[in-house]
């Protein structure tokens, strides 16, 4: 038994004492609260979900024996107030605060499974029965895809070969890099760190001149660099075409192809086309100049665009000329024309005829970065063109600048 205080609708408040030391509050004879002893337990109302109060008020608390948890009314709904933490699903988007302290403040008598945050080591640790072990974590890496193209080489003067395309390196999706090499490895920046990526966009070479290198540099990342396209028969990202029974300039492995040779220095004196990112320059012969090698297509911006074509070869006193390679390569010169490589494609300029200095300059390069919009910081210099494609943000640098990743 217990001493009871009963709120009775017939008799008002009825007090029934005894010597048990227990106290029970009743409503019309039904227990609503029971205190067994000061150091014992407190019994609160128990019932099913269907037995919840019809008109609840804020702060009401009960044990729901349908759901097997304590619940409380928050003013609009009954919500769980307690229960077992074991195997309990949660949809919380907040956090779980662990106990924290220094190494010296570890529990004196730890047990297996204890988990805490060690402020001395700045990491979470757990006790395995024989010692405290740090809980290791692998930081997530923010991946930045890129396309880096150097400036194209200028066409050769006075019956000359086409300029070579600038070196071409691509890490986007499964697309190939220059010279049909495999896709490059994207830049990785560990989450929680900040790295300034410095972007250098190379200019195209003037007549006979090699294009300027393009690159991406930054702290704790591998440098991504491409070589300028060859001019005047020399090597480069892609090599320049050549005249006078010569051998075209070599391309750089993984960046582009060699320039076209010249075979048969007579007739129209056709010169070799410049190498492109995706194809060698075509050989020039005594009957026709060589076309520039084709460039490569990339969809890093969201649309397929071909860039880095080689310049077409020139001829001697003839209306014939070599065509520029796909991707912006300049046509070779016939009697009068000069044709530069397309701007911001890294394409080679067309070779000259023998009727004057009609060689075309190489096209300037370009650097393109692509990152998940979730991790895009928006911190840039150099005024890149910024767009979105699906869940990614794309930055096109037509001139040098920076991006803080």
C-alpha positions in Angstrom: 0.0 0.0 0.0 0.9 3.7 0.0 -0.3 6.9 1.4 -2.7 8.2 -1.2 -4.1 11.6 -2.2 -7.1 11.1 -4.4 -8.9 13.9 -6.4 -12.4 12.4 -6.3 -15.3 13.9 -8.3 -17.7 12.9 -5.5 -15.8 13.6 -2.3 -13.2 16.2 -3.4 -9.7 15.4 -2.1 -9.5 12.2 -0.1 -6.3 11.5 1.8 -5.6 7.9 3.0 -2.4 7.6 5.0 -0.4 4.5 5.9 3.1 3.7 7.2 4.7 2.4 3.9 6.7 5.5 3.2 5.3 5.6 -0.3 3.2 8.4 -1.8 0.6 7.9 -4.5 -1.4 10.6 -6.4 -4.7 9.4 -7.8 -7.5 10.8 -9.9 -10.8 9.1 -9.2 -8.9 6.2 -7.7 -6.5 5.8 -10.7 -2.8 6.2 -10.0 -1.3 9.1 -12.0 2.0 9.4 -10.1 3.8 7.3 -7.5 6.9 7.9 -5.6 8.3 4.7 -4.1 10.9 6.4 -1.9 13.3 9.4 -2.1 16.0 7.0 -3.5 13.7 4.7 -5.4 11.7 5.4 -8.5 9.0 7.7 -9.9 6.2 6.1 -11.8 4.5 8.3 -14.4 1.4 7.6 -16.4 1.6 4.6 -18.8 -0.7 3.9 -21.8 -1.0 3.1 -25.4 -0.9 5.5 -28.3 -4.7 5.3 -28.5 -4.9 6.3 -24.8 -3.1 9.6 -25.2 -5.0 12.6 -23.6 -7.7 14.0 -25.9 -6.7 17.6 -25.1 -3.0 17.6 -24.4 -1.1 20.6 -23.2 2.5 21.6 -23.6 4.9 19.7 -21.2 2.7 16.6 -20.7 4.9 13.5 -20.3 4.0 9.8 -20.3 5.3 6.4 -21.2 3.9 5.0 -24.5 3.8 1.3 -24.2 2.8 0.9 -27.9 6.0 2.5 -29.0 8.1 1.5 -25.9 9.4 5.0 -25.2 8.8 8.1 -23.1 7.0 10.9 -24.9 6.1 14.5 -24.4 3.7 17.0 -25.9 5.5 20.0 -27.5 2.4 22.0 -28.3 1.7 20.5 -31.7 2.6 16.8 -31.5 3.7 14.0 -29.2 7.5 13.5 -29.6 9.9 10.9 -28.2 11.5 12.1 -25.0 13.7 9.1 -24.2 14.3 5.4 -24.7 17.1 3.2 -25.6 20.1 4.5 -27.6 20.8 1.1 -28.9 19.8 0.4 -32.5 17.7 3.6 -32.5 17.3 5.1 -36.0 17.5 8.8 -36.4 16.9 11.4 -39.0 18.6 14.2 -37.2 20.7 16.6 -39.1 22.4 18.0 -36.0 25.2 16.4 -34.1 26.1 14.0 -31.3 28.4 15.6 -28.7 31.0 13.3 -27.3 32.7 13.7 -23.9 36.0 15.5 -24.3 39.1 16.0 -22.3 42.9 15.8 -22.4 45.0 12.6 -22.4 45.5 13.0 -18.7 41.8 13.2 -18.1 41.0 9.8 -19.6 38.8 7.6 -17.4 40.8 5.8 -14.6 39.0 2.5 -15.2 38.0 2.4 -18.8 35.8 -0.3 -20.3 35.7 -1.7 -23.9 33.8 0.5 -26.3 34.3 3.8 -24.5 34.5 6.7 -27.0 35.7 10.2 -26.4 37.3 13.3 -28.0 40.9 13.7 -27.0 41.7 17.5 -26.9 45.4 16.8 -26.5 45.6 14.8 -29.8 42.6 16.6 -31.4 40.9 13.4 -32.5 38.3 10.8 -31.5 39.6 7.8 -29.6 38.1 4.5 -28.4 39.1 2.0 -25.7 39.6 -1.6 -27.0 40.3 -3.3 -23.7 44.0 -2.9 -23.7 44.5 0.7 -24.7 43.2 3.9 -26.2 43.3 4.0 -30.1 42.7 6.9 -32.3 39.8 6.6 -34.7 41.3 7.1 -38.1 39.5 9.0 -40.8 40.3 9.6 -44.5 39.6 13.2 -45.6 37.4 13.6 -48.6 39.2 14.9 -51.7 37.7 17.7 -53.8 38.3 16.7 -57.4 39.1 19.3 -60.0 39.1 18.3 -63.6 41.0 20.4 -66.1 41.8 21.0 -69.7 45.2 22.8 -70.3 46.2 23.9 -73.8 49.4 25.9 -74.5 49.7 28.6 -77.2 50.0 27.4 -80.7 53.1 27.8 -82.8 53.3 30.4 -85.6 53.5 29.3 -89.3 56.8 29.2 -91.0 57.8 32.2 -93.2 58.7 32.1 -97.0 57.3 28.8 -98.3 56.9 27.3 -94.9 55.3 24.6 -92.9 52.3 25.0 -90.7 52.7 25.8 -87.0 52.2 23.0 -84.4 49.3 23.1 -81.9 50.0 23.8 -78.3 50.4 20.9 -75.9 47.0 19.4 -74.8 46.3 17.7 -71.4 42.9 16.7 -70.3 41.6 15.0 -67.1 37.9 15.2 -67.8 35.8 12.0 -67.8 37.3 9.3 -70.1 38.5 11.7 -72.8 42.0 11.3 -74.2 44.8 13.8 -73.8 47.1 15.1 -76.6 48.8 12.4 -78.6 45.8 10.1 -77.8 47.3 9.3 -74.4 45.1 8.2 -71.6 43.0 10.6 -69.5 45.2 12.6 -67.0 44.6 12.4 -63.2 42.4 15.2 -61.9 43.7 17.6 -59.3 42.8 16.5 -55.7 42.4 19.0 -52.8 41.6 17.5 -49.4 38.4 18.7 -47.9 39.1 21.2 -45.1 42.1 22.7 -46.8 42.5 25.7 -49.1 44.8 25.8 -52.1 45.3 28.7 -54.6 45.6 27.3 -58.1 47.6 29.7 -60.3 46.5 29.5 -63.9 48.9 30.6 -66.7 47.5 30.8 -70.2 50.2 30.8 -72.9 50.1 33.2 -75.9 50.3 32.0 -79.5 53.7 32.3 -81.2 54.3 34.9 -84.0 55.6 33.8 -87.4 58.3 31.2 -87.0 57.9 31.4 -83.2 57.1 28.7 -80.6 53.9 29.2 -78.6 54.1 29.9 -74.9 53.5 27.2 -72.3 50.3 27.0 -70.2 50.1 25.6 -66.7 48.3 25.1 -63.4 50.4 25.4 -60.2 49.6 25.3 -56.5 50.7 24.3 -53.1 50.8 20.5 -52.6 49.6 19.6 -56.1 51.5 18.3 -59.1 52.2 20.9 -61.7 50.1 20.5 -64.8 52.0 22.1 -67.7 51.8 22.0 -71.5 54.5 23.0 -74.1 53.8 25.7 -76.7 53.3 24.5 -80.3 56.3 24.3 -82.5 57.2 26.9 -85.1 59.7 26.9 -88.0 60.0 23.1 -88.1 60.9 22.6 -84.4 59.4 20.5 -81.7 56.7 21.6 -79.3 53.5 20.4 -77.7 52.7 19.4 -81.3 55.5 19.9 -83.8 55.7 22.3 -86.7 55.5 21.3 -90.3 58.6 21.8 -92.5 59.8 22.7 -95.9 62.7 21.9 -98.2 62.8 18.1 -97.9 62.9 18.3 -94.2 61.5 16.4 -91.2 58.7 18.0 -89.2 59.2 18.9 -85.6 58.5 16.3 -83.0 55.5 16.4 -80.7 55.7 16.0 -76.9 54.6 12.6 -75.6 51.1 12.8 -74.2 50.5 16.3 -75.5 50.5 16.2 -79.3 51.8 14.9 -82.6 54.7 15.7 -84.9 54.6 18.1 -87.8 54.4 16.9 -91.4 57.6 16.2 -93.4 58.2 17.7 -96.8 59.0 15.3 -99.6 59.9 16.4 -103.2 61.0 20.0 -103.2 59.8 20.9 -106.7 56.6 21.8 -108.5 54.4 23.7 -106.1 56.8 23.1 -103.3 54.1 21.9 -100.8 55.2 22.2 -97.2 54.2 20.0 -94.3 51.2 20.7 -92.1 51.7 21.4 -88.4 50.9 18.6 -85.9 47.6 18.7 -83.9 46.6 17.3 -80.5 45.0 14.3 -82.2 46.9 13.7 -85.4 50.2 14.2 -87.2 50.6 17.0 -89.7 50.2 15.8 -93.3 53.3 15.5 -95.5 53.9 18.2 -98.1 54.8 17.0 -101.6 55.8 18.5 -104.9 52.1 18.6 -105.9 50.3 19.6 -102.8 50.9 21.2 -99.4 50.1 19.2 -96.2 47.0 19.8 -94.1 47.4 20.4 -90.4 46.7 17.6 -88.0 43.3 17.5 -86.3 42.8 18.6 -82.7 40.8 16.8 -80.0 37.3 17.2 -78.8 36.4 17.7 -75.1 33.1 18.2 -73.4 34.5 19.6 -70.2 32.4 22.7 -70.5 29.2 20.7 -71.1 29.4 20.9 -74.9 31.8 19.1 -77.2 34.4 21.5 -78.6 37.4 20.6 -80.8 40.6 22.5 -80.1 44.4 22.4 -80.9 44.5 21.8 -84.6 47.7 22.1 -86.5 48.3 24.9 -89.1 48.2 24.1 -92.8 51.3 24.1 -94.9 52.2 26.8 -97.4 53.3 26.6 -101.1 55.5 28.3 -103.6 53.8 30.8 -105.9 50.6 28.9 -106.0 46.9 29.3 -105.1 47.1 25.9 -103.3 47.3 25.8 -99.6 47.1 23.3 -96.8 44.0 23.3 -94.7 44.2 23.9 -91.0 43.4 20.9 -88.8 40.0 20.6 -87.1 40.0 22.6 -83.9 41.1 26.0 -85.1 44.2 25.4 -87.2 45.0 28.3 -89.6 45.1 27.5 -93.4 48.4 27.8 -95.2 48.9 30.8 -97.4 48.6 30.6 -101.2 49.4 33.7 -103.2 48.4 36.3 -100.5 46.6 35.1 -97.4 47.8 34.6 -93.8 45.7 32.6 -91.5 46.3 32.6 -87.7 45.3 29.8 -85.4 41.9 30.4 -83.6 42.1 32.4 -80.4 42.0 30.4 -77.2 42.2 27.0 -78.9 46.0 26.6 -78.9 45.9 26.0 -82.7 48.9 26.4 -85.0 49.1 29.2 -87.6 49.2 28.6 -91.3 52.5 28.5 -93.2 53.5 31.2 -95.7 53.7 31.2 -99.5 56.9 32.3 -101.2 55.2 35.6 -102.2 55.8 37.4 -99.0 55.5 37.0 -95.2 52.0 35.6 -95.1 52.5 33.2 -92.2 49.8 33.1 -89.5 50.4 33.5 -85.8 49.5 30.7 -83.4 46.3 30.8 -81.4 46.5 31.6 -77.7 45.9 28.8 -75.3 43.2 28.1 -72.7 42.8 26.6 -69.3 39.5 25.1 -68.1 38.6 23.9 -64.6 35.6 21.9 -63.6 34.5 21.3 -59.9 31.4 20.1 -58.2 29.2 23.1 -57.4 29.0 22.0 -53.8 32.7 22.7 -53.4 33.0 25.7 -55.7 34.3 28.7 -53.6 33.7 31.5 -56.1 37.1 33.0 -55.4 38.8 33.8 -58.7 41.0 36.4 -60.3 41.6 37.0 -64.0 37.9 37.1 -64.9 37.3 33.5 -66.0 33.9 32.8 -67.7 32.0 30.8 -65.1 29.0 28.6 -66.0 27.3 25.5 -64.6 26.7 22.1 -66.2 24.5 19.8 -64.2 25.9 19.6 -60.7 29.3 21.1 -61.7 30.7 24.6 -62.1 33.0 25.3 -65.0 35.6 28.1 -65.2 37.1 29.0 -68.6 40.3 31.0 -68.3 41.1 32.8 -71.6 43.9 34.7 -69.8 45.9 34.0 -66.7 44.3 34.1 -63.2 43.8 32.1 -60.0 41.1 29.9 -58.4 41.1 29.3 -54.6 39.9 25.7 -54.2 
